[in-house]
Amino acid sequence: MEEEAKKALYKIFAQDDEIEIVDEKGDGRHFYIQIVSEKFKNKSLVERSRMVYRALNDLLKKDHMHAVRLKLKTPKEC
């Protein structure tokens, strides 16, 4: 599932953006996603989250991913 999610996210984010996906419970349904990207510059936390959820929409709708915890930052915020 992590690879499918990364593929979906890299359709929106640049290949040099940092994307980390962790299966938090080992069940393939509960994930922690951390993304560091310039695309978050001048965007609110809500706007950043919407970007990620749009990218993961198909996986969420098919119930492949049940819960997602996000940490979204620009490189300057790290």
N, C-alpha and C positions, 0 to 999 in steps of 0.2 A: 504494500500500500504506500510506503514511503516514496518509492520510486515513481509511482503514478502521480502522487501529489506533487513531487518535485517537477515532473514534466509539465503538469498543469500550471504550476507557478512560474516556470521559466518561459511560458508563453507570454507572460506579462512583464516579468522582471528580466534584467540583463544577466548574461551568463557569468559576469564577474561579481554579481551581487551575492552576498552570503545568505544561504538558505540552509537552515538546520531543521530537520524533522525527527522527532523522537516519539516512538510508541511508548507512552507513559505507563501503561498497564500491561503491555505485552499481549494485548488481545486484538491488535490490529484495528481498533476502533476509537481509541482515546489518544489524541496526539498533542504534543507541544511543538509549536512552530515558531522559530525565531528567524526574522529576516532583517538584514541590514542593507538598505538600498537608498540611493539618491532620489529615487522616484517618490519617496516619502517626504521630501523637502517641501515645506510650506503646506503640509496636509495635516489635518487634525487626526486624532486617534481613531475617530469614527470613520473618516475617509480612508485611512490606511487599512482598517479592518474590512471595510467594504471591498477594497481592491483585492484583498486576499480571498474573501468569501466568494467574490465573483469568479475568481480563478478556480476555486475548489467546488463550485456549484454542482457540477455533475456528480462528483464523488459524494457530496453531502446528500443530494437528492436520491441517489441510489442506495443511501444508508450504508455506504462502505465506511464512511467516517461518521462516528456518532458525536464525539465531542472534540473541540479544538480550543486549545489555550494558546494565545498569541503574544509575542513580544516583537514589536515592530519599531525599528529605529533607522535614522540616517547615520552615515558613517561619523558625522560630527557629534552625534549624541552618545556614541559608544565610549 
